[in-house]
Amino acid sequence: MDATSSVEDRVTGVPAQLQALLARLDIDPPSVAHPAVHSVEDALPYWAALEGAHTKNLFLKDAKGALFLVTLPMDRKVDMKALAPMIGAKRLSFGSAELMESCLGTRPGALGPLSLVADPGHAVRFAIDAALLAAGRVTCHPMDNTATLSLSVEELKRVLAAIGVEPLVITFPD
């Protein structure tokens, strides 16, 4: 991989809207292209060369129909009953693949904070584990599960601010 090439040259499948946003913000993160992955376990061999806290992402809905994207460290165990009050929800369940694609333009396996670019109406609330914000760098898919980017936490915050998303920061007890 040529260090001077841009994200657009190195990563296929990045939606034009996301490419334009990263370019406008002058963000050109390290990345790795890989075969399609559908789980953290599938992605681990490709992430080895990419610096950053690796994530898992949950697309959730509550009993009232509110939608949530929750980004956590890949090894975080989650008790859905305990998570619900942390994000201001009741009785969480997983949102369907069809709902995820219609709200975030993202298929299962490709979900991540950058998917929020496709939600200009802010129908999906975003929550992120405080441990990730303390990590320095965070990895995420660019709305496509054939690539992974490594964003500094500051770059991630700049992207979120540019799209008008104020993350809910959640802290899990040890």
Secondary structure by P-SEA (a helix, b strand, c coil): cccccccccccccccaaaaaaaaaacccccccccccccccccccccccccccccccccccccccbbbbbbbcccccccccccccccccccbbbbbcaaaaaaaccccccccccccccccccccbbbbbbcccccccbbbbbcccccbbbbbcaaaaaaaaaaaccccccccccc
